[in-house]
Structure formats: C-alpha cells, structure tokens
C-alpha cells in the first residue's frame, strides 16, 4: 500500500511496501534520520514471511514539510490495515 498521492512503485511514498504480502501481523519500520526506509529491504528475511512496510517522512519530494516528531509521522500516514495487530520495528 502506498499513500494515495504517490504513483505505484514510488520510492518516496509515505508508506513503502517492502513486502506487501505474507502471513502474520505486518511489521512497520520507522524511518532512520534520512527519512527513507528502502534500506530495510535487506532485513526482510529476519521478519519471516510477514508483510513489511516502511513509514517514510512526507516531504521527501519537496512537497510540504518534514514531520516534527515520530507521533506526527504516524498520524500523517495511511497505515496499512489488515487483520490483527501492527507492530513497529
């Protein structure tokens, strides 16, 4: 799942699907200081077969500002919804 304003496959989407399908509760990776979570793709095997999404900072395309806090980041994204709980990693 990507944010509504981002084209499919957009590496700057606010919600970056690292593995969109799988079994179990999805894992959400918070952004490092760069704001981009694509680097977490190398860790996919550590999450087993679970879906994994990276939450990235909005404003990476130069539109709007960067979030001022982790809470603001979380409220700014459309979190992928599925069955069960979601855990941030």
PLY file of the C-alpha trace (Angstrom):
ply
format ascii 1.0
element vertex 89
property float x
property float y
property float z
element edge 88
property int vertex1
property int vertex2
end_header
0.00 0.00 0.00
1.28 3.41 -0.88
-0.05 6.80 0.02
-2.90 7.98 -2.18
-0.88 10.74 -3.85
2.03 8.54 -4.85
2.31 6.56 -8.08
2.71 2.78 -7.76
6.31 1.83 -7.09
7.16 5.33 -5.86
10.31 5.07 -3.69
9.28 8.29 -1.90
5.79 7.10 -0.91
4.94 7.77 2.73
4.10 4.07 3.14
6.64 1.98 1.23
5.67 -1.68 0.82
8.86 -3.68 1.31
6.84 -6.92 1.25
3.13 -6.33 0.68
2.01 -9.94 1.04
2.66 -12.63 3.58
1.25 -14.23 6.68
1.12 -12.89 10.20
0.92 -9.39 11.57
2.55 -6.76 9.34
5.73 -5.09 10.58
6.16 -1.34 10.28
9.68 0.07 10.04
10.14 3.64 11.25
12.40 5.90 9.21
16.06 6.45 10.04
17.41 10.05 10.04
17.45 10.08 6.22
13.67 9.67 6.18
13.86 6.75 3.72
13.14 3.15 4.68
14.16 1.33 1.50
17.39 0.28 3.22
15.36 -2.05 5.43
14.73 -4.33 2.42
17.93 -6.17 3.34
16.33 -7.19 6.64
13.23 -8.84 5.15
14.41 -12.37 5.90
14.54 -11.54 9.62
10.79 -10.89 9.58
9.96 -14.36 8.25
7.09 -14.33 5.77
5.29 -11.36 7.33
4.27 -8.30 5.33
6.68 -5.41 5.95
6.06 -1.70 5.32
8.41 1.23 5.72
6.99 4.50 7.04
8.85 7.32 5.33
8.89 11.03 6.03
6.49 13.07 3.97
8.01 15.98 2.13
10.82 13.96 0.53
9.62 15.09 -2.89
9.85 18.71 -1.74
6.10 18.97 -1.12
5.16 20.15 2.36
7.41 19.93 5.36
9.04 17.05 7.15
7.31 15.77 10.30
8.40 17.36 13.54
8.06 14.23 15.68
7.51 10.45 15.44
3.89 10.96 16.54
3.35 13.42 13.71
4.83 10.90 11.26
2.48 8.15 12.39
-0.60 10.37 12.16
0.46 11.58 8.70
0.39 8.17 7.01
-2.35 5.80 5.99
-1.17 2.76 7.93
-1.68 -0.50 6.04
-4.63 -2.25 7.62
-5.06 -5.97 7.82
-6.19 -8.48 10.34
-4.59 -8.47 13.74
-2.22 -6.00 15.24
0.57 -3.97 13.69
3.97 -3.69 15.27
6.57 -1.01 14.65
10.15 -2.23 14.27
0 1
1 2
2 3
3 4
4 5
5 6
6 7
7 8
8 9
9 10
10 11
11 12
12 13
13 14
14 15
15 16
16 17
17 18
18 19
19 20
20 21
21 22
22 23
23 24
24 25
25 26
26 27
27 28
28 29
29 30
30 31
31 32
32 33
33 34
34 35
35 36
36 37
37 38
38 39
39 40
40 41
41 42
42 43
43 44
44 45
45 46
46 47
47 48
48 49
49 50
50 51
51 52
52 53
53 54
54 55
55 56
56 57
57 58
58 59
59 60
60 61
61 62
62 63
63 64
64 65
65 66
66 67
67 68
68 69
69 70
70 71
71 72
72 73
73 74
74 75
75 76
76 77
77 78
78 79
79 80
80 81
81 82
82 83
83 84
84 85
85 86
86 87
87 88
